[in-house]
Amino acid sequence: ISKGIDMSSSTYKSLADINRQISEGLMESVTANLAQQEAYYLAKCGLELSEAHKSKNDDQMVTALDNNQRLWVMIKTLMKSKTSRLPEETKNNLIKLADYVAQNTIKLGQDLNNIDNKMLDSFININRQIAEGLLGHR
């Protein structure tokens, strides 16, 4: 500590720059890891929906719809958070998608014997496209 007192302003500036670069690098790494996790869960839910539809297993479909619904509720919650650093337009679009998923999940779950294939495919494609987008921004 006593040596710090004798440091020149350029040495302090250099240390501050190094600290800033390290913190930016760590933040970028954390952000990339979060994007990977979000992409994983979106892809996983999409795959669960697809597999449940192929198997024609009602219990599996209910679980897949529920998991997808929970994921989109979480996404909506994150987008409404004041700490979200995404652009306002992106947040609003994700909130609208979450609302679409919420409203239509209920419709899909009401009649599993006559499931709306277009709507189910839209859920799967939305998840896949957003997951790909998240991974593409790494």
C-alpha positions as CSV (number, residue, x, y, z in Angstrom):
1,I,0.0,0.0,0.0
2,S,2.8,2.4,0.8
3,K,4.2,1.9,-2.7
4,G,0.8,3.0,-4.2
5,I,1.2,6.4,-2.7
6,D,4.4,6.9,-4.7
7,M,2.8,5.8,-8.0
8,S,2.6,8.3,-10.8
9,S,-0.7,9.3,-12.3
10,S,0.2,7.4,-15.5
11,T,0.7,4.2,-13.5
12,Y,-2.7,4.7,-11.8
13,K,-4.2,5.3,-15.2
14,S,-2.6,2.2,-16.6
15,L,-3.9,0.1,-13.7
16,A,-7.4,1.6,-14.0
17,D,-7.3,0.7,-17.8
18,I,-6.3,-2.9,-17.0
19,N,-9.0,-3.2,-14.5
20,R,-11.6,-1.9,-16.9
21,Q,-10.5,-4.2,-19.7
22,I,-10.6,-7.2,-17.3
23,S,-14.1,-6.3,-16.1
24,E,-15.3,-5.8,-19.7
25,G,-13.9,-9.2,-20.6
26,L,-15.5,-10.9,-17.6
27,M,-18.9,-9.2,-18.4
28,E,-18.7,-10.3,-22.0
29,S,-17.9,-13.8,-20.9
30,V,-20.9,-13.9,-18.5
31,T,-23.2,-12.4,-21.2
32,A,-22.0,-15.1,-23.7
33,N,-22.7,-17.8,-21.1
34,L,-26.2,-16.5,-20.3
35,A,-27.0,-16.3,-24.0
36,Q,-25.8,-19.9,-24.4
37,Q,-28.0,-21.0,-21.5
38,E,-31.0,-19.2,-22.9
39,A,-30.4,-20.7,-26.3
40,Y,-30.1,-24.1,-24.7
41,Y,-33.5,-23.8,-22.9
42,L,-35.3,-22.4,-25.9
43,A,-33.9,-25.3,-28.1
44,K,-34.7,-27.8,-25.4
45,C,-38.3,-26.7,-25.1
46,G,-38.7,-26.7,-28.9
47,L,-37.4,-30.2,-29.1
48,E,-39.7,-31.4,-26.2
49,L,-42.7,-30.0,-28.1
50,S,-41.6,-31.7,-31.3
51,E,-41.0,-35.0,-29.6
52,A,-44.3,-34.9,-27.7
53,H,-46.2,-34.2,-30.9
54,K,-44.5,-37.1,-32.7
55,S,-45.2,-39.5,-29.9
56,K,-48.8,-38.4,-29.5
57,N,-48.4,-38.8,-25.8
58,D,-50.8,-36.4,-24.0
59,D,-48.8,-36.4,-20.7
60,Q,-45.6,-35.6,-22.6
61,M,-47.3,-32.8,-24.5
62,V,-48.7,-31.3,-21.4
63,T,-45.3,-31.3,-19.8
64,A,-43.7,-29.8,-22.9
65,L,-46.3,-27.1,-23.2
66,D,-45.9,-26.3,-19.5
67,N,-42.1,-26.1,-19.7
68,N,-42.3,-23.8,-22.8
69,Q,-44.9,-21.6,-21.0
70,R,-42.7,-21.3,-17.9
71,L,-39.7,-20.4,-20.1
72,W,-41.6,-17.6,-21.8
73,V,-43.0,-16.3,-18.5
74,M,-39.4,-16.1,-17.3
75,I,-38.4,-14.3,-20.6
76,K,-41.2,-11.8,-20.2
77,T,-40.3,-11.2,-16.5
78,L,-36.7,-10.6,-17.5
79,M,-37.8,-8.2,-20.3
80,K,-39.9,-6.2,-17.9
81,S,-37.0,-5.9,-15.4
82,K,-35.5,-2.5,-15.1
83,T,-32.0,-4.1,-15.2
84,S,-32.5,-5.4,-18.8
85,R,-30.0,-3.7,-21.1
86,L,-31.7,-4.8,-24.3
87,P,-33.0,-2.1,-26.6
88,E,-36.6,-1.1,-25.9
89,E,-37.9,-2.4,-29.2
90,T,-36.3,-5.9,-28.6
91,K,-37.8,-6.0,-25.1
92,N,-41.2,-5.1,-26.4
93,N,-41.0,-7.7,-29.2
94,L,-40.1,-10.4,-26.7
95,I,-42.9,-9.4,-24.4
96,K,-45.3,-9.7,-27.3
97,L,-44.0,-13.1,-28.2
98,A,-44.3,-14.2,-24.6
99,D,-47.9,-13.0,-24.6
100,Y,-48.6,-14.9,-27.8
101,V,-47.1,-18.1,-26.3
102,A,-49.1,-17.7,-23.1
103,Q,-52.4,-17.2,-24.8
104,N,-52.0,-19.9,-27.4
105,T,-50.5,-22.5,-25.0
106,I,-53.8,-22.5,-23.2
107,K,-55.6,-23.0,-26.6
108,L,-53.3,-25.9,-27.5
109,G,-53.7,-27.6,-24.2
110,Q,-57.5,-27.5,-24.3
111,D,-57.8,-30.2,-27.0
112,L,-54.8,-32.3,-27.3
113,N,-56.6,-34.7,-29.7
114,N,-57.0,-32.0,-32.3
115,I,-53.9,-29.9,-31.7
116,D,-53.3,-27.0,-34.0
117,N,-50.2,-28.1,-35.9
118,K,-49.5,-24.6,-37.3
119,M,-49.5,-23.0,-33.8
120,L,-47.4,-25.8,-32.4
121,D,-44.9,-25.4,-35.3
122,S,-44.8,-21.7,-34.7
123,F,-43.8,-22.3,-31.0
124,I,-41.0,-24.7,-32.2
125,N,-39.8,-22.3,-34.9
126,I,-39.9,-19.2,-32.6
127,N,-37.8,-21.1,-30.0
128,R,-35.4,-22.4,-32.7
129,Q,-34.9,-19.0,-34.4
130,I,-34.3,-17.1,-31.2
131,A,-31.9,-19.8,-29.9
132,E,-30.0,-19.5,-33.2
133,G,-29.9,-15.7,-32.9
134,L,-28.6,-15.9,-29.4
135,L,-25.8,-18.3,-30.5
136,G,-25.1,-16.2,-33.5
137,H,-24.3,-13.1,-31.4
138,R,-21.6,-14.9,-29.4
